[in-house]
Amino acid sequence: MAKKFRVTIDGETYEVLVEEVGETPQIRRISEVREERPKEEVTVPVKPPIAPKEEKKVPITEPGKKVLTAPLPGKVLKVLVSPGSRVKKGDLLLTIEAMKMENEFFASEDGVVKEVYVTPGQSVETGGNLLLLEVGS
């Protein structure tokens, strides 16, 4: 059984006749529809200005120390290191779930984990501190 749909692409409106064949629908006929519709006046509500978010400050670290910060908001799923852990460049440090995707964070250099600021299940914001790594150790 064929179904008729009206589709607008890049401002052009088309009538599309779609017939279901097996599990995959197939298009049988496309015809352009030229309709003049009166333009509607759109009123956009004005939102009050949003107060600026408090800036998250990464602590000033000494040379040879790096703070890993969250590049996106999410929930910490796994923390695979603890203070004192020796890591090599490319080692998996932790995993954060954001928008139903798991994001893995790896060591950018060899070093020793000095502090871990998060725990599994904790929510983090963009720019939030995750851990402190002493590099070159």
C-alpha positions as a Markdown table, in Angstrom:
| # | Residue | x | y | z |
|---|---|---|---|---|
| 1 | Met | 0.0 | 0.0 | 0.0 |
| 2 | Ala | 1.4 | 3.4 | -1.0 |
| 3 | Lys | 1.4 | 6.4 | 1.3 |
| 4 | Lys | 1.6 | 10.0 | 0.2 |
| 5 | Phe | 3.8 | 12.4 | 2.2 |
| 6 | Arg | 4.6 | 16.1 | 1.8 |
| 7 | Val | 8.3 | 16.8 | 2.3 |
| 8 | Thr | 10.0 | 20.2 | 2.4 |
| 9 | Ile | 13.7 | 20.3 | 1.5 |
| 10 | Asp | 15.6 | 23.6 | 1.3 |
| 11 | Gly | 12.4 | 25.6 | 1.1 |
| 12 | Glu | 11.0 | 23.5 | -1.7 |
| 13 | Thr | 7.9 | 21.3 | -1.0 |
| 14 | Tyr | 7.5 | 18.0 | -2.7 |
| 15 | Glu | 4.7 | 15.3 | -2.6 |
| 16 | Val | 6.3 | 11.9 | -2.3 |
| 17 | Leu | 4.5 | 8.6 | -2.8 |
| 18 | Val | 6.1 | 5.9 | -0.8 |
| 19 | Glu | 5.3 | 2.2 | -1.3 |
| 20 | Glu | 6.4 | -0.4 | 1.3 |
| 21 | Val | 8.1 | -3.3 | -0.4 |
| 22 | Gly | 9.2 | -6.0 | 2.0 |
| 23 | Glu | 11.1 | -4.3 | 4.9 |
| 24 | Thr | 12.5 | -1.4 | 3.0 |
| 25 | Pro | 10.2 | 1.5 | 1.8 |
| 26 | Gln | 10.8 | 2.6 | -1.7 |
| 27 | Ile | 9.9 | 6.0 | -3.4 |
| 28 | Arg | 7.6 | 5.5 | -6.4 |
| 29 | Arg | 7.0 | 9.1 | -7.6 |
| 30 | Ile | 8.1 | 12.6 | -6.6 |
| 31 | Ser | 6.3 | 15.7 | -7.8 |
| 32 | Glu | 7.1 | 19.2 | -6.8 |
| 33 | Val | 4.3 | 21.1 | -5.1 |
| 34 | Arg | 4.1 | 24.8 | -5.6 |
| 35 | Glu | 1.9 | 26.3 | -2.9 |
| 36 | Glu | 1.7 | 29.9 | -1.9 |
| 37 | Arg | 1.2 | 30.0 | 1.8 |
| 38 | Pro | 0.7 | 33.2 | 3.6 |
| 39 | Lys | 3.8 | 34.0 | 5.7 |
| 40 | Glu | 3.0 | 33.8 | 9.4 |
| 41 | Glu | 4.3 | 36.5 | 11.7 |
| 42 | Val | 6.4 | 34.9 | 14.3 |
| 43 | Thr | 6.8 | 36.4 | 17.7 |
| 44 | Val | 9.9 | 35.2 | 19.6 |
| 45 | Pro | 9.7 | 35.6 | 23.3 |
| 46 | Val | 12.6 | 37.5 | 24.8 |
| 47 | Lys | 14.4 | 35.7 | 27.6 |
| 48 | Pro | 15.9 | 37.5 | 30.5 |
| 49 | Pro | 19.7 | 37.6 | 30.4 |
| 50 | Ile | 21.4 | 34.6 | 32.0 |
| 51 | Ala | 23.7 | 35.4 | 34.8 |
| 52 | Pro | 27.3 | 34.3 | 33.9 |
| 53 | Lys | 28.4 | 31.0 | 35.3 |
| 54 | Glu | 30.9 | 31.1 | 38.1 |
| 55 | Glu | 34.3 | 30.5 | 36.4 |
| 56 | Lys | 35.9 | 27.3 | 37.5 |
| 57 | Lys | 39.5 | 27.9 | 38.3 |
| 58 | Val | 42.1 | 25.2 | 37.8 |
| 59 | Pro | 44.6 | 25.4 | 40.6 |
| 60 | Ile | 47.9 | 26.9 | 39.7 |
| 61 | Thr | 50.3 | 24.0 | 39.6 |
| 62 | Glu | 54.0 | 23.8 | 39.9 |
| 63 | Pro | 56.1 | 23.0 | 36.8 |
| 64 | Gly | 55.9 | 19.3 | 36.0 |
| 65 | Lys | 52.3 | 18.9 | 37.2 |
| 66 | Lys | 49.3 | 18.7 | 35.0 |
| 67 | Val | 45.6 | 18.9 | 36.0 |
| 68 | Leu | 43.3 | 16.8 | 33.8 |
| 69 | Thr | 40.0 | 18.7 | 33.5 |
| 70 | Ala | 36.6 | 17.6 | 32.1 |
| 71 | Pro | 36.2 | 18.8 | 28.5 |
| 72 | Leu | 32.4 | 18.2 | 28.8 |
| 73 | Pro | 29.8 | 17.6 | 31.5 |
| 74 | Gly | 29.0 | 14.1 | 32.4 |
| 75 | Lys | 29.0 | 11.3 | 35.0 |
| 76 | Val | 32.2 | 9.5 | 36.1 |
| 77 | Leu | 31.8 | 5.8 | 35.3 |
| 78 | Lys | 35.2 | 4.5 | 36.2 |
| 79 | Val | 38.4 | 5.7 | 37.9 |
| 80 | Leu | 41.2 | 3.3 | 37.1 |
| 81 | Val | 44.0 | 5.1 | 39.0 |
| 82 | Ser | 44.6 | 6.2 | 42.6 |
| 83 | Pro | 47.1 | 8.6 | 44.2 |
| 84 | Gly | 50.5 | 7.1 | 43.8 |
| 85 | Ser | 49.7 | 5.2 | 40.6 |
| 86 | Arg | 52.5 | 5.2 | 38.0 |
| 87 | Val | 51.1 | 5.7 | 34.5 |
| 88 | Lys | 52.6 | 5.6 | 31.1 |
| 89 | Lys | 51.6 | 7.8 | 28.1 |
| 90 | Gly | 48.4 | 6.3 | 26.7 |
| 91 | Asp | 47.3 | 4.5 | 29.9 |
| 92 | Leu | 43.5 | 4.7 | 30.5 |
| 93 | Leu | 42.9 | 6.9 | 33.6 |
| 94 | Leu | 39.1 | 7.2 | 33.8 |
| 95 | Thr | 35.8 | 7.1 | 31.9 |
| 96 | Ile | 33.0 | 9.7 | 31.8 |
| 97 | Glu | 29.6 | 9.1 | 30.3 |
| 98 | Ala | 28.2 | 12.1 | 28.4 |
| 99 | Met | 25.1 | 12.0 | 26.2 |
| 100 | Lys | 24.9 | 8.2 | 26.5 |
| 101 | Met | 28.5 | 7.8 | 25.2 |
| 102 | Glu | 31.5 | 6.6 | 27.2 |
| 103 | Asn | 34.5 | 9.0 | 26.9 |
| 104 | Glu | 37.8 | 7.5 | 27.9 |
| 105 | Phe | 40.6 | 9.7 | 29.2 |
| 106 | Phe | 44.3 | 8.7 | 28.7 |
| 107 | Ala | 47.6 | 9.8 | 30.2 |
| 108 | Ser | 49.2 | 12.4 | 27.9 |
| 109 | Glu | 52.6 | 11.7 | 29.4 |
| 110 | Asp | 54.4 | 9.3 | 31.8 |
| 111 | Gly | 54.0 | 10.2 | 35.4 |
| 112 | Val | 52.6 | 9.6 | 38.8 |
| 113 | Val | 49.0 | 10.4 | 39.9 |
| 114 | Lys | 49.2 | 12.8 | 42.8 |
| 115 | Glu | 45.5 | 13.4 | 43.5 |
| 116 | Val | 42.2 | 12.1 | 42.2 |
| 117 | Tyr | 39.3 | 14.6 | 42.6 |
| 118 | Val | 36.4 | 12.5 | 41.4 |
| 119 | Thr | 34.7 | 9.1 | 42.3 |
| 120 | Pro | 32.5 | 6.8 | 40.2 |
| 121 | Gly | 28.9 | 8.0 | 40.0 |
| 122 | Gln | 29.9 | 11.7 | 40.5 |
| 123 | Ser | 28.7 | 14.3 | 38.1 |
| 124 | Val | 31.3 | 16.7 | 36.6 |
| 125 | Glu | 30.9 | 20.0 | 34.8 |
| 126 | Thr | 32.9 | 21.3 | 31.9 |
| 127 | Gly | 36.3 | 22.4 | 33.3 |
| 128 | Gly | 35.9 | 20.5 | 36.5 |
| 129 | Asn | 39.1 | 19.0 | 37.9 |
| 130 | Leu | 39.5 | 15.2 | 37.5 |
| 131 | Leu | 43.0 | 14.4 | 38.6 |
| 132 | Leu | 46.5 | 15.8 | 39.2 |
| 133 | Leu | 49.4 | 14.1 | 37.4 |
| 134 | Glu | 53.1 | 14.7 | 38.2 |
| 135 | Val | 54.7 | 14.3 | 34.8 |
| 136 | Gly | 58.2 | 13.1 | 34.1 |
| 137 | Ser | 58.3 | 11.0 | 37.3 |
